[in-house]
Amino acid sequence: MKKYILALLGTSLLSGCATVPLATQEADQQAKQFIAPKDKAALYIYRNSFFGGQ
C-alpha cells in the first residue's frame, strides 16, 4: 500500500511539470498590439506572477 501511495504521489508531481512550445517572435508581437474596435472598449489584463493569485 505504501508503494502505491508513493507511486501515485510521484506520478502526480511529475505530471505537473509540463512545457509548451512558445510562439514565434512575430506572432508574439502581433498578439501584443491589441487594437480595440472603434466603437468598443478593450481591456488587457496582465498577471506578473507564476501561479496567478500570489
Helices and strands as residue ranges (DSSP letters): H 2-15, H 25-31
